[in-house]
Amino acid sequence: MELIDIGGRRLATWSSGNGSPVVILETGLGAPASDWETVHEGVASFTKVCHYDRANCGQSDAAPTPRTSLDMAEDLHALIGAAGFDTPVILVGHSFGGPISIVYAHRWPSEVAGLVLADPAHPEQFTSIGPIMPDFLPMKEFWTNGWLTPEGTAERIDFHTSFDQVNAVDSLGDLPVRILTSSTWAGLDEAQEIWVGLHGRYAQLSTSADQQVLEGTNHFLQRCAPAAIVEAIEEMIRGR
């Protein structure tokens, strides 16, 4: 682990492997960066890879809150520069890491070689799926009320502003984008259908995008299907 100064604050990073493009693994909401270890190890066998703790998480320093997708993308941009990583990089974003990666690619298009979105969060997920969730699901409260204020998350995320930033991205041109979608949305067929459709909208952002539903998986693809993520990254690099 290395603490890298991004301008008065430090981010905890783990890097290994050699080669290019460098692959950056962006963690989802509430998940530890260590979730990426299996994917990290697989990717390190063919190129350089890094995962890290965002500000206010794990071993990284604190940052002012509330936080938005753009705030986190700017931190990542500073990290890539401070670490001396060659660009363009491939960004791999799980869950809320997806919006961060999309905002980053739109803001700095010349510095991104491709996106792999692992069950990415979507601006319409709470309003479209939250109301149809059964009351017995533990995440029902967050998906209907908790997300509305920054205090609902440990990172103090301003979802309204963050999702506005994502919605402002109308095109990623011909950037290679691979979307991996989980197949079991808490056992709710209607929610699963919506989830697949929302990810399909992300696929419309690029003329070089494709979507794959991974059968027998849940939301945490880096835990239940790490090989599929590694494969998607390797295929993207081979296709450059």
C-alpha positions as CSV (number, residue, x, y, z in Angstrom):
1,M,0.0,0.0,0.0
2,E,1.2,3.5,-0.8
3,L,-0.3,6.8,0.3
4,I,-0.2,9.2,-2.6
5,D,-0.5,13.0,-2.1
6,I,-3.0,14.5,-4.5
7,G,-2.6,18.0,-3.3
8,G,-2.9,18.3,0.5
9,R,-4.7,15.0,0.9
10,R,-3.5,11.4,0.5
11,L,-5.2,8.4,-1.1
12,A,-4.3,4.8,-0.2
13,T,-3.4,2.9,-3.3
14,W,-2.4,-0.6,-4.3
15,S,-0.6,-1.1,-7.6
16,S,1.2,-4.0,-9.2
17,G,1.9,-5.5,-12.6
18,N,3.6,-4.0,-15.7
19,G,2.4,-2.8,-19.0
20,S,-0.1,-0.4,-20.6
21,P,-2.8,0.7,-20.6
22,V,-2.9,1.0,-16.8
23,V,-6.2,-0.3,-15.4
24,I,-7.9,1.6,-12.5
25,L,-10.4,-0.2,-10.4
26,E,-13.1,2.1,-9.0
27,T,-15.0,0.8,-6.0
28,G,-18.8,0.9,-5.5
29,L,-20.7,2.6,-2.7
30,G,-20.1,1.1,0.7
31,A,-17.8,-1.7,-0.5
32,P,-14.1,-2.0,0.6
33,A,-11.4,-1.5,-2.0
34,S,-10.2,-4.9,-1.0
35,D,-13.1,-6.4,-2.9
36,W,-11.0,-5.9,-6.0
37,E,-8.1,-8.1,-4.8
38,T,-9.0,-11.1,-7.0
39,V,-9.6,-9.0,-10.1
40,H,-6.5,-7.0,-9.3
41,E,-4.4,-10.2,-9.2
42,G,-5.8,-11.4,-12.5
43,V,-5.2,-8.1,-14.3
44,A,-1.7,-7.7,-12.9
45,S,-0.8,-10.9,-14.9
46,F,-1.0,-8.9,-18.2
47,T,-0.8,-5.2,-17.4
48,K,-0.4,-2.6,-14.6
49,V,-3.4,-2.3,-12.3
50,C,-4.3,-0.1,-9.4
51,H,-7.2,0.0,-6.9
52,Y,-7.5,2.6,-4.2
53,D,-9.6,3.9,-1.2
54,R,-11.5,7.1,-2.1
55,A,-11.4,10.0,0.2
56,N,-13.3,9.4,3.5
57,C,-12.8,5.6,3.0
58,G,-10.4,3.1,4.4
59,Q,-6.9,4.4,4.8
60,S,-7.3,7.5,2.7
61,D,-7.5,11.0,4.1
62,A,-10.8,12.8,4.6
63,A,-12.2,15.3,2.1
64,P,-14.9,18.0,2.5
65,T,-18.4,16.8,2.1
66,P,-20.9,16.4,0.6
67,R,-19.2,14.7,-2.3
68,T,-20.3,14.3,-6.0
69,S,-19.3,12.1,-8.9
70,L,-17.2,15.0,-10.3
71,D,-15.4,15.5,-6.9
72,M,-14.4,11.9,-7.0
73,A,-13.4,12.0,-10.6
74,E,-11.2,15.0,-10.0
75,D,-9.5,13.1,-7.1
76,L,-8.9,10.2,-9.4
77,H,-7.5,12.5,-12.1
78,A,-5.1,14.0,-9.5
79,L,-4.1,10.5,-8.3
80,I,-3.3,9.3,-11.8
81,G,-1.1,12.3,-12.3
82,A,0.6,12.1,-8.9
83,A,1.2,8.4,-9.3
84,G,2.8,8.9,-12.7
85,F,0.5,6.5,-14.5
86,D,0.7,6.7,-18.3
87,T,-2.6,7.7,-20.0
88,P,-4.9,6.7,-21.6
89,V,-6.1,4.3,-18.8
90,I,-8.9,1.8,-18.7
91,L,-11.4,2.6,-15.9
92,V,-13.3,-0.3,-14.3
93,G,-16.2,1.0,-12.2
94,H,-18.4,-1.1,-9.9
95,S,-21.9,0.2,-8.8
96,F,-21.4,3.9,-8.0
97,G,-17.9,3.6,-9.5
98,G,-19.7,3.5,-12.8
99,P,-21.0,7.1,-12.7
100,I,-17.6,8.3,-11.5
101,S,-15.9,6.5,-14.4
102,I,-18.5,7.9,-17.0
103,V,-18.0,11.5,-15.7
104,Y,-14.3,11.1,-15.8
105,A,-14.3,9.8,-19.4
106,H,-16.5,12.7,-20.5
107,R,-14.3,15.3,-18.7
108,W,-10.9,13.9,-19.9
109,P,-11.7,11.9,-23.0
110,S,-8.1,11.7,-24.3
111,E,-7.0,10.1,-21.0
112,V,-9.4,7.1,-21.2
113,A,-8.9,4.1,-23.4
114,G,-12.1,2.3,-22.4
115,L,-14.6,1.7,-19.7
116,V,-15.7,-1.6,-18.1
117,L,-18.8,-0.9,-16.0
118,A,-19.6,-3.7,-13.5
119,D,-23.3,-3.5,-12.6
120,P,-23.1,0.3,-12.6
121,A,-25.4,2.5,-10.6
122,H,-27.8,4.6,-12.8
123,P,-29.5,8.0,-12.2
124,E,-33.0,6.5,-12.4
125,Q,-32.4,3.5,-10.2
126,F,-33.9,4.8,-7.0
127,T,-37.0,6.4,-8.5
128,S,-37.7,3.4,-10.8
129,I,-36.9,0.5,-8.5
130,G,-37.2,1.8,-5.0
131,P,-41.1,2.1,-5.1
132,I,-41.5,-1.5,-6.2
133,M,-39.3,-3.1,-3.6
134,P,-41.0,-5.3,-1.0
135,D,-40.9,-3.9,2.5
136,F,-38.9,-6.9,3.9
137,L,-35.8,-6.1,1.9
138,P,-33.1,-4.4,4.1
139,M,-32.2,-1.9,1.4
140,K,-35.8,-0.7,0.9
141,E,-35.3,2.2,3.3
142,F,-32.2,3.5,1.6
143,W,-33.6,3.1,-1.9
144,T,-36.7,5.1,-1.0
145,N,-35.5,7.6,1.5
146,G,-31.8,7.2,2.6
147,W,-30.3,8.3,-0.7
148,L,-32.1,11.6,-0.7
149,T,-29.6,13.3,1.7
150,P,-25.8,13.1,1.9
151,E,-26.1,11.9,5.4
152,G,-27.5,8.6,4.1
153,T,-24.1,7.3,3.1
154,A,-20.7,7.1,4.9
155,E,-19.1,9.1,2.1
156,R,-21.8,11.8,2.3
157,I,-22.6,11.6,-1.4
158,D,-24.9,14.2,-2.9
159,F,-26.8,11.8,-5.3
160,H,-28.9,14.5,-6.8
161,T,-25.9,16.5,-8.1
162,S,-24.0,13.4,-8.9
163,F,-26.7,12.0,-11.1
164,D,-27.2,15.4,-12.8
165,Q,-23.5,15.3,-13.7
166,V,-24.0,11.8,-15.2
167,N,-27.1,12.9,-17.1
168,A,-25.2,15.8,-18.6
169,V,-23.0,13.2,-20.4
170,D,-24.9,12.8,-23.7
171,S,-22.1,11.0,-25.6
172,L,-18.8,9.2,-25.2
173,G,-18.2,9.1,-28.9
174,D,-16.7,5.8,-30.0
175,L,-15.0,5.0,-26.7
176,P,-15.0,1.2,-26.0
177,V,-17.5,0.5,-23.3
178,R,-18.3,-2.9,-21.8
179,I,-21.3,-3.2,-19.5
180,L,-21.6,-6.3,-17.3
181,T,-25.0,-6.6,-15.7
182,S,-26.0,-8.9,-12.9
183,S,-28.8,-11.4,-13.4
184,T,-30.5,-11.7,-10.0
185,W,-31.9,-8.5,-8.7
186,A,-33.0,-9.6,-5.2
187,G,-35.3,-12.2,-6.9
188,L,-37.5,-9.4,-8.4
189,D,-38.3,-10.0,-12.0
190,E,-39.7,-6.5,-12.6
191,A,-36.7,-4.9,-11.0
192,Q,-34.3,-7.1,-13.0
193,E,-36.0,-6.0,-16.2
194,I,-35.7,-2.3,-15.3
195,W,-32.0,-2.8,-14.2
196,V,-31.1,-4.4,-17.6
197,G,-32.9,-1.6,-19.4
198,L,-31.1,1.1,-17.4
199,H,-27.8,-0.4,-18.3
200,G,-28.9,-0.5,-21.9
201,R,-29.2,3.3,-21.8
202,Y,-25.6,3.5,-20.8
203,A,-24.7,1.4,-23.9
204,Q,-26.3,4.1,-26.0
205,L,-23.6,6.6,-24.9
206,S,-21.0,5.1,-27.2
207,T,-21.0,3.7,-30.7
208,S,-18.5,1.0,-29.4
209,A,-20.5,-0.3,-26.5
210,D,-21.9,-3.7,-25.6
211,Q,-23.8,-5.1,-22.7
212,Q,-23.6,-8.6,-21.2
213,V,-25.9,-10.1,-18.6
214,L,-23.9,-12.5,-16.4
215,E,-26.2,-15.4,-15.5
216,G,-26.2,-16.6,-11.9
217,T,-24.7,-13.4,-10.5
218,N,-25.6,-10.8,-7.9
219,H,-24.7,-7.1,-7.7
220,F,-21.1,-7.7,-6.4
221,L,-19.6,-9.0,-9.6
222,Q,-16.1,-8.5,-8.3
223,R,-16.9,-11.1,-5.7
224,C,-19.0,-13.6,-7.6
225,A,-17.7,-13.2,-11.1
226,P,-14.2,-11.8,-11.0
227,A,-13.0,-13.9,-13.9
228,A,-15.7,-12.2,-16.1
229,I,-14.4,-8.8,-15.2
230,V,-10.8,-9.8,-15.9
231,E,-11.8,-11.3,-19.2
232,A,-13.6,-8.1,-20.2
233,I,-10.6,-6.0,-19.4
234,E,-8.2,-8.3,-21.3
235,E,-10.5,-8.4,-24.3
236,M,-10.6,-4.6,-24.3
237,I,-6.9,-4.3,-24.3
238,R,-6.5,-6.9,-27.1
239,G,-9.0,-5.0,-29.2
240,R,-7.1,-1.7,-29.1
